Amino acid sequence: MVENELEFLFAGFAVFWAGIFVYLLILQARLRELQRELEQLEERLEEANAAASEPSASASGDRTMTTGSSAEQRETPDATSEAGAGP
């Protein structure tokens, strides 16, 4: 009777450890896939940064000036409305 119970206990432990082993193999496969995807994304980011740095400095300066003027335009109506609302 005790031998039969020990066989079931051993079988249960064997199934448990086999399940853990399979789970670890699946995690390892996912980790490899994520590492490959991360490397591809890093390569794409480097390519995008290289492409973004190729245009001339004057073109990027024009964008900065445009952004600055629109910021000034946004400030002007606020100052006018506050001046009109005063005593």
Summary of the structure (lengths in Angstrom):
residues: 87
radius of gyration: 32.8
end to end distance: 100.6
largest distance: 100.6
contacts: 159
relative contact order: 0.04
helix: 93%
strand: 0%
